Amino acid sequence: MILSSRLSLGSLIELCRAMRHYLSAGLMLRDAFRQQSKLGDAAVRPVAQRIADELEQGHDLQHALEGEAGKFPPMMLALAGVGEKTGMLPEVFGELERYFVRQQALRRQFLASTAWPIFQFVIAVLVVAGFILVLGLLPEAVMPNGKRYDPLGLGLFGTGGALIFLAGVATFFAGLCVFYLLVTRVLGRGATVATLLLKVPILGRCLRALALARFCLALRLTLETAMPTREAVALSLRATGNEAFVGQIKTVQQAVRRGDDLTLALAQANLFPSDFLNILTVGETSGRFDDVLQHQSDHYHDEAGRRLIALTFAASLLVWLFVGVLIVIGIFRIALTYLNIIDQLLNI
């Protein structure tokens, strides 16, 4: 993530894998983190050292991780403390490891899918800049109206014009980056913007699929413990890392407190798809709720992958649209200029 201090997915995978092995072998939690402070990934070592120090002072894992909240994703913060309290830390770290491996695969898939559209866009920008440069090198052609021949209509010529065009494109994308940071770091802290993003075509479905995959995994792990349903649901909604879901914690908890079934309580959030709720209902009535959650977690991970492909395809179409608009504008301006010249010559 841009300007994020969070540990990379690779570092998180190695940490979870090591902790799973250490704890399964009977090593104490404090000693396991102490080992990671010496042998772990370079980015993990200072974090593991601080966590080990906190555990040494008698604090629990949840308290230690909260002090490093900027380093870990919400999913890990939500589940690690539950694993410690229930004695299921090796299993929790194993599930987190598998989850982060899937997330890493999705990220690599996204980067691979976006490489070609990005390449296309860069080439398109360079072609336009090169055309502007060539226009400046050619002998100046003056139209009958006294203006210089400008097929693109940008008023840019030569080296200076090409540099201005490239600077304009760079400024535009810098503005997009600033807007992204504003939305994700400032406005995105509230549920309103997150809810609006869920309604954006293509992007919203991708974000929802990722959130549901995390929710299903967290809910399955928490319900396997003796944790009350109200607390399990709150923790699972928090584990989604999506403020739209986090903002509905009180609504869902109130429904559970009234005695509503879990599926009916989740429906009060108005965020879960109807087919998802129907499947959970079947799982509740059949007594196979854990299996259903596992299946749904796998399904929404796959769904997120498909949505990422659709998102990159849409980006590719936008690139081609940009190039096509420039070509059409150039062709029409050249044609109109030619017809204008013929008309003026016939009227002489």
ZATIDREN-886623 format. One line per field, with one value per residue (C-alpha): x negated, y negated, z. Coordinates in pm, 1 decimal, decimal comma. Example, Ala and Ser with C-alpha at 12.3 -4.5 7.8 and 13.67 -1.06 7.14 Angstrom:
residues 2
u = (-1230,0	-1367,0)
v = (450,0	106,0)
w = (780,0	714,0)
This chain:
residues 348
u = (0,0	-122,0	-326,8	-219,2	-436,4	-252,2	-456,9	-456,7	-256,7	-578,1	-693,5	-353,0	-353,2	-699,0	-605,4	-284,2	-459,6	-737,8	-497,2	-286,6	-590,9	-730,8	-402,6	-312,9	-652,1	-566,6	-777,0	-641,1	-485,6	-740,3	-1031,5	-879,4	-875,3	-1225,5	-1341,6	-1178,6	-1356,5	-1684,4	-1605,7	-1298,3	-1262,2	-1455,5	-1133,9	-989,0	-1283,9	-1236,2	-860,1	-905,8	-1155,8	-909,5	-631,5	-860,1	-946,6	-575,4	-510,4	-810,4	-647,7	-336,1	-110,9	98,6	55,3	354,5	210,3	-131,4	12,9	227,7	-92,1	-204,1	131,3	-27,7	-236,9	36,2	362,8	695,3	743,6	431,6	502,9	854,5	768,1	434,0	574,9	861,7	616,0	416,8	722,9	859,5	531,3	569,4	276,5	103,0	428,0	494,4	145,1	189,4	514,9	358,5	66,3	301,1	501,7	194,0	68,6	398,5	378,6	26,5	148,3	429,3	187,0	-50,9	241,1	350,0	-0,5	-40,9	297,1	230,3	-117,0	14,0	267,2	1,2	-244,3	19,4	90,4	-277,9	-332,7	-26,0	-151,4	-499,9	-351,8	-154,0	-458,0	-668,4	-410,4	-417,4	-797,1	-791,9	-541,7	-793,2	-1074,7	-878,1	-868,9	-601,7	-281,3	-58,5	309,1	505,9	645,1	291,4	273,6	16,8	129,6	224,3	388,7	414,0	563,5	341,6	142,2	-182,7	-484,0	-844,8	-1051,1	-887,8	-539,5	-627,5	-765,7	-454,5	-234,3	-434,0	-429,5	-52,7	-4,7	-237,9	-49,8	281,1	161,8	2,4	343,7	500,2	247,8	327,2	698,2	638,8	449,4	720,7	994,6	812,8	631,7	868,4	1219,8	1183,2	1160,9	1537,5	1802,6	1963,8	1688,8	1634,7	2005,5	2000,7	1699,6	1892,6	2150,5	1896,4	1938,4	1671,2	1458,6	1735,9	1788,1	1416,7	1399,2	1708,3	1568,5	1244,2	1433,8	1663,9	1370,2	1210,8	1541,0	1609,1	1261,5	1277,5	1630,3	1542,2	1241,4	1419,9	1730,1	1508,0	1417,6	1636,7	1665,6	2022,6	2183,4	2217,8	1844,1	1755,0	1959,6	1809,6	1457,1	1531,5	1674,6	1366,6	1145,2	1284,0	1070,0	1357,3	1504,4	1846,9	1866,8	1700,1	1956,9	2239,1	2105,5	2351,5	2646,4	2566,3	2487,4	2820,6	3000,2	2812,1	2892,6	3263,5	3238,4	3240,0	3072,4	2722,6	2833,5	3118,9	2882,9	2634,7	2916,2	2971,5	2635,2	2764,2	2417,0	2434,9	2567,4	2895,7	2744,7	2476,3	2739,7	2947,3	2647,1	2573,8	2935,9	2895,6	2573,9	2743,8	3041,1	2831,8	2571,3	2288,0	2220,7	1840,1	1825,5	2044,1	1821,7	1512,4	1675,4	1787,6	1442,0	1291,2	1568,0	1517,6	1140,7	1197,5	1462,8	1215,6	971,6	1233,9	1332,9	970,3	950,6	1266,0	1118,8	797,5	998,1	1194,6	866,8	742,0	1058,4	1009,5	655,5	778,7	1057,6	798,7	588,1	892,7	1018,7	682,4	674,2	1031,2	969,1	655,1	831,6	1130,9	915,8	700,2	1010,0	1179,7	861,4	830,9	1192,7	1147,4	844,1	1034,6	1331,7	1109,5	927,3	1256,7	1372,0	1060,6)
v = (0,0	-349,6	-501,7	-221,8	-98,7	235,7	552,2	701,2	1012,5	1207,9	1107,0	1190,9	1534,0	1615,5	1491,2	1695,3	2004,2	1977,2	1912,8	2211,9	2439,5	2297,4	2315,8	2661,1	2782,0	2654,9	2338,1	2062,6	1764,1	1521,9	1742,2	1788,2	1412,9	1389,3	1638,0	1431,5	1120,5	1299,2	1528,1	1374,3	1150,9	824,8	621,9	854,7	861,4	522,1	577,4	926,4	788,5	529,2	789,4	1026,8	747,1	679,3	1048,2	1054,2	780,4	993,4	842,3	1072,3	1107,9	889,6	599,3	648,3	656,1	348,4	157,2	257,4	197,3	12,5	317,1	581,2	607,3	605,8	978,1	1071,4	827,1	964,2	1334,4	1361,0	1256,5	1505,6	1782,9	1705,1	1704,4	2030,2	2219,7	2234,9	2012,1	2273,2	2331,4	1956,7	1886,9	2172,1	2023,3	1677,9	1819,3	1974,2	1652,9	1437,4	1681,9	1638,3	1262,7	1269,0	1474,9	1225,1	933,5	1099,3	1176,5	813,4	683,1	926,8	826,7	454,0	470,2	476,9	189,1	-21,7	56,4	-36,2	-365,7	-457,5	-378,9	-584,6	-884,2	-852,9	-826,8	-1148,0	-1323,0	-1200,7	-1331,2	-1672,0	-1667,7	-1581,9	-1861,4	-2107,9	-1971,2	-1992,5	-2317,9	-2545,1	-2510,8	-2816,4	-2780,5	-3028,4	-3175,7	-3260,8	-2994,8	-2718,2	-2373,3	-2184,0	-1843,8	-1749,0	-2079,5	-2097,4	-2400,8	-2216,6	-2186,8	-2071,4	-1970,8	-2223,8	-2111,0	-1745,0	-1821,1	-2021,6	-1730,5	-1478,8	-1712,8	-1748,2	-1370,3	-1334,4	-1607,4	-1436,8	-1108,3	-1284,2	-1435,9	-1089,4	-964,7	-1255,6	-1185,5	-816,7	-903,3	-1150,7	-892,7	-598,0	-775,8	-1058,1	-1009,6	-631,1	-614,8	-655,2	-415,1	-659,6	-658,2	-282,4	-222,8	-441,4	-251,0	73,9	-68,6	-158,0	77,6	350,9	202,6	239,3	608,3	673,3	495,1	678,7	1018,8	951,7	837,7	1141,5	1381,9	1230,4	1228,0	1596,3	1700,7	1494,6	1607,3	1973,0	1947,9	1750,9	1970,1	2275,4	2125,9	2063,2	1695,7	1555,7	1505,6	1130,2	1090,8	1330,6	1133,5	802,5	937,4	1089,8	765,4	584,9	843,9	746,6	431,9	252,3	-44,1	14,3	351,7	226,2	-53,2	203,9	382,0	219,8	285,5	655,5	690,6	535,6	784,7	1075,6	938,8	936,1	1306,4	1294,4	1575,7	1496,4	1478,4	1240,0	1027,1	999,5	900,8	589,1	454,6	432,2	526,2	901,0	1042,7	1230,8	1551,4	1540,7	1503,2	1786,2	2017,6	1927,5	2007,8	2352,3	2399,1	2299,9	2531,8	2827,7	2804,3	2764,3	2398,6	2437,4	2622,6	2360,3	2077,4	2257,7	2305,4	1944,2	1818,8	2017,0	1900,3	1531,3	1559,4	1699,6	1434,5	1161,3	1301,3	1290,8	937,4	826,6	960,3	766,0	454,3	477,5	546,1	227,1	38,5	176,9	57,6	-290,8	-297,6	-197,8	-454,7	-724,3	-624,9	-596,3	-942,6	-1097,3	-918,9	-1015,3	-1378,1	-1386,9	-1231,5	-1464,7	-1773,9	-1676,3	-1606,8	-1931,6	-2127,6	-1973,2	-2054,5	-2408,6	-2460,5	-2333,3	-2558,8	-2865,9	-2788,2	-2751,8	-3088,8	-3271,0)
w = (0,0	-80,1	205,9	440,0	727,3	736,5	700,8	353,0	275,5	233,9	581,9	732,1	566,5	701,5	1048,1	1064,1	929,7	1186,0	1473,7	1370,5	1378,2	1702,7	1892,8	1757,9	1885,3	2235,0	2241,7	2464,0	2285,3	2429,0	2321,0	1975,6	1916,6	2064,9	1802,8	1530,0	1656,8	1576,0	1283,3	1120,9	818,7	845,4	863,1	1127,7	1368,2	1541,8	1564,0	1708,7	1958,9	2086,8	2110,0	2299,5	2542,0	2600,9	2666,8	2900,3	3106,6	3153,0	2886,0	2667,5	2291,4	2205,6	2406,3	2246,2	1893,9	1953,6	2023,0	1672,6	1504,9	1215,2	1125,8	1104,7	907,7	1097,6	1030,4	1227,1	1509,6	1545,7	1550,7	1728,9	2065,9	2027,9	1953,4	2265,3	2491,7	2350,8	2318,1	1938,7	1842,8	1621,5	1432,0	1404,3	1272,6	1026,2	896,5	877,9	683,5	426,8	410,6	346,4	83,3	-100,1	-64,1	-205,9	-502,7	-563,0	-549,0	-793,9	-1022,0	-1008,4	-1081,7	-1369,8	-1510,8	-1484,6	-1637,1	-1995,1	-1959,6	-1787,7	-2067,9	-2325,8	-2155,7	-2125,4	-2494,3	-2588,9	-2390,9	-2543,3	-2895,2	-2845,4	-2697,2	-2990,2	-3238,5	-3068,6	-3088,4	-3460,4	-3531,4	-3390,1	-3607,0	-3931,4	-4131,5	-3990,7	-4187,9	-4170,5	-4243,4	-4457,4	-4135,5	-4025,6	-3754,6	-3732,0	-3842,0	-3521,0	-3593,2	-3222,9	-3114,9	-2806,4	-2911,9	-2830,9	-3061,8	-3041,4	-2742,1	-2512,2	-2611,7	-2558,3	-2212,2	-2122,8	-2232,7	-2027,2	-1727,7	-1760,6	-1763,4	-1462,1	-1275,1	-1347,3	-1199,2	-904,4	-837,1	-853,9	-597,3	-366,0	-408,1	-330,1	-12,8	87,9	41,8	203,3	487,2	582,0	445,4	434,5	812,2	823,8	702,0	457,9	196,1	236,4	176,3	-134,5	-269,3	-232,4	-474,2	-743,5	-1041,9	-1065,7	-785,3	-527,1	-600,6	-566,9	-230,0	-107,5	-208,2	-20,7	289,2	283,9	249,4	561,4	746,9	680,2	789,9	1110,0	1195,6	1147,9	1376,0	1647,0	1652,5	1703,9	2042,5	2344,6	2251,7	2267,9	1929,1	1983,1	2040,4	1759,4	1508,5	1621,0	1590,7	1249,8	1114,8	1241,0	1071,1	729,0	737,7	563,7	750,4	598,1	774,3	1090,8	1112,4	1136,9	1445,9	1686,4	1456,4	1426,4	1797,4	1891,9	1668,3	1828,5	2174,5	2083,5	2014,6	1633,5	1444,2	1320,6	958,2	1041,7	1251,0	963,5	729,1	942,3	818,6	458,0	334,9	284,2	-46,1	-27,0	-167,3	103,4	375,4	227,1	231,8	594,1	679,9	527,5	725,4	1051,7	1003,6	883,1	1159,0	906,2	974,3	996,0	663,5	498,9	624,3	497,0	158,0	143,1	239,1	-51,0	-283,0	-210,8	-244,0	-593,0	-655,2	-559,0	-814,4	-1087,6	-991,2	-1006,0	-1361,0	-1450,6	-1289,6	-1491,5	-1808,6	-1746,4	-1697,3	-2027,8	-2201,0	-2057,3	-2197,8	-2541,5	-2514,4	-2435,5	-2735,8	-2959,4	-2864,3	-2949,2	-3285,8	-3373,1	-3273,5	-3488,1	-3789,5	-3769,5	-3727,1	-4025,1	-4235,5	-4133,5	-4198,1	-4544,3	-4628,5	-4497,1	-4720,8	-5026,2	-4943,4	-4907,0	-5233,4	-5423,5	-5293,7	-5415,0)
